Amino acid sequence: MAEHELATTSDIAPAQVAAHVAPALPLTALGNQAVSSLARQPTPTATPTATPPTTTPAAATDLPAYQESMRERRTFQGQTFTKDPHQPSTGIGLFAAQYSNNTLKITVRCSFNFTNSWWIQYPRATAADRTWQPGESDRWKQTFMEQVRSVWSGQHTFHCQRDWWESEFANTDIEVVESAENPHFACTVQKIPPREFRTSSVSSPIFGGMLGGGTADFDSNDINSVPKAGGDQRASVHEAGHMLGLDDEYGDPDEEVAHSDIVEDQGGGKVIRGADGRIMSGGEQVGTAHGSTFLEVLKEITHVDWGNTPKPPRPVPPGGDGPMGDFPTPPRRGPGSSAAA
C-alpha cells in the first residue's frame, strides 16, 4: 500500500473533484433526463473588466484656459465696439463701424447738395431736364441710399477664429444716411438730361478723416443702369464701394488693386484689375474680396481674430460644461446617492 495520504474532496477544487471522482462516461450511459439537464446549463463566459475613463494630460490642462475663455466671451457678448471715423488701410473711403450682437454695422454719413446744369452745357435740353424739379432730389437721395443698402448689405458674414468662440459670427449691415453734421462725404449731385453721361467720382479724405471728410461728385443719372464690360452697372453702387474703402478693379490688366494687400493678409489671393462683372470693375457682382475692409475694421475694434470661413471648433476639455460652461459638470448620481448641500 502506498504510503501517502489521500486528500479529501473538501481540500480539492470543484474542477479537480470532477476530474478525480467523475470518470468520463459516454452520453449513452446517462439517462435522458440527465442529458437534458446538462444541455440546459449556461455556457460560462468571461466577465469584461471595466476600464475607468482616463483624461489625457493635454486635455486636462485645457480646462482652466477654457473656463477663462468662456468668462471673457460673456463679457465680449455684452459689449458694443465702435470706431468713427475709420479709414481703411487702402487710404480710400471713410465710414463709421459698430459691432454688437453678431452684427457689424457700417454707416456712411453723407451731406447732399443738388445743383442744376448750365444751358450752355446742354443747349438742346429743356429747362426741366437741366434743373431739379420739386421732389426729384428727395427721390434721388432715397433711391441712392436704398440701392447701396440692397447691393452691399448682408453680402458678408465673418466667423470668429478664437478657440471655443467658433459659434460667434458677424453679419454685415451697410447703409448710407443723410447727415449735414460731420459727414464722411459731402456729395454734390448735378441734374443732367436723360441719356447724357458724365464721369462721377469719390475723393477720399487725407489723414484718416481727422481733418474732415471726403467729397463725392454724382449726377442725376447715376441711379440708372448703363451697359458696361461686365454687364449693367449703376454708378451709385460702384461709387459707394470707394466710400467703403475699395479701389477700382478695372484698368491695366494684371495690375494689383489697392485692397489686394488686405485680401491677401486675410488668406485670399491677389486681386488684379480686369474688365469683368465685379462691382468695382464693370458689373455689380459683390465677392469675398469686397468685404475685406469690413473684416479689417472688425478685427481692429474687437481685438479678436475673424475670418471669412468658419473655423473647426476646438473640442471642449473634459470637465467643461458645454460651449458656454463655466465650471466642471458634476458627476452623475444614482438612486439613493447623496450630494453635498
Buried (B, 14 or more C-beta within 10 A) or exposed (E): EEEEEEEEEEEBEEEEEEEEEEEEEEEEEEEEEEEEEEEEEEEEEEEEEEEEEEEEEEBEEBBEEBBEBBEBBEEBEEEEBEEBBBBBBBEBBBBBBBBBEBEBBBBBBBBBEBEBBEEEBBEEBEEEBBBBEEEBBEEBBEBBBBBBBEBBBEBBBBBBBBBBBBEBBBBBBBBBEBBEEEBBBBBBBBBBBEEBEBEBEBBBBEEEBEEBBBBBBBBBBBBBBEEBEBEEBBBBBBBBBBBBBBBBBBEEEEEBBBBBBBBBEBEBEEBBBBBBBBBBBBBBBBBBBBBBBBBBBBBBBBEBEBBBEBBEEBEBBBBBBEBEBEEEEEEEEEEEEEEEE
